[in-house]
Amino acid sequence: AQSVTQLDSHVSVSEGTPVLLRCNYSSSYSPSLFWYVQHPNKGLQLLLKYTSAATLVKGINGFEAEFKKSETSFHLTKPSAHMSDAAEYFCVVSTNAGKSTFGDGTTLTVKP
Amino acid sequence: DAGVIQSPRHEVTEMGQEVTLRCKPISGHDYLFWYRQTMMRGLELLIYFNNNVPIDDSGMPEDRFSAKMPNASFSTLKIQPSEPRDSAVYFCASSLGGAGGSSYNEQFFGPGTRLTVL
């Protein structure tokens, strides 16, 4: 069994300040973990993924996430928010069985 | 590669009508997923296929919904009869699965079909 919990449904930051979107997971197997972003009226796009290689994963648009097995966390960060980062973000856990479990999503608002 | 292709992009229909949504996965991918997204319920997995065979359809809301995958390059999601509460954005996604491998399980999403049932 696997599950994922996004700890914040909404996060609001000012442009130029750091972003932290939190995600905890549980999995019976060594999981793959992903962050997807969805801009308004668009499909989901992969930001980054962890697949048992380096624990610090760098993605597109300056985002990165750190896999912490001891804390079962995979938090998404970005040093400096941009207005274009405003979107909904989904944390996803997946096993080799092919099925993925999506979190409920975190809506990121960026204030000017 | 053109990515996952969905059609139509928008569909407006009246209650009671049959609706068919179509999806072409990325060539070579062996998993195909259908999702529904609404404001109230967020993103829900409806059904997924592996090698054209339905693996888990526990997310299909009721018998009005059915999905098929007659071959590796095509899948349909049918709603018959449609109801206003079916209004949502329906996404199709595909992935390359398997036992391990750093590139497996990443899902590629189509642009979605926005369905409105009046």
Interface residues (C-beta under 8 A of the other chain):
Chain A: S32 F34 Y36 K42 G43 L44 Q45 L46 K49 T51 S52 A53 F90 V92 S94 T95 N96 A97 G98 K99 S100 F102 D104 G105
Chain B: Y31 F33 G42 L43 L45 Y48 N50 I55 D56 F91 A93 S95 G97 G98 A99 G100 G101 S102 S103 Y104 N105 E106 Q107 F108 F109 G110 P111 G112
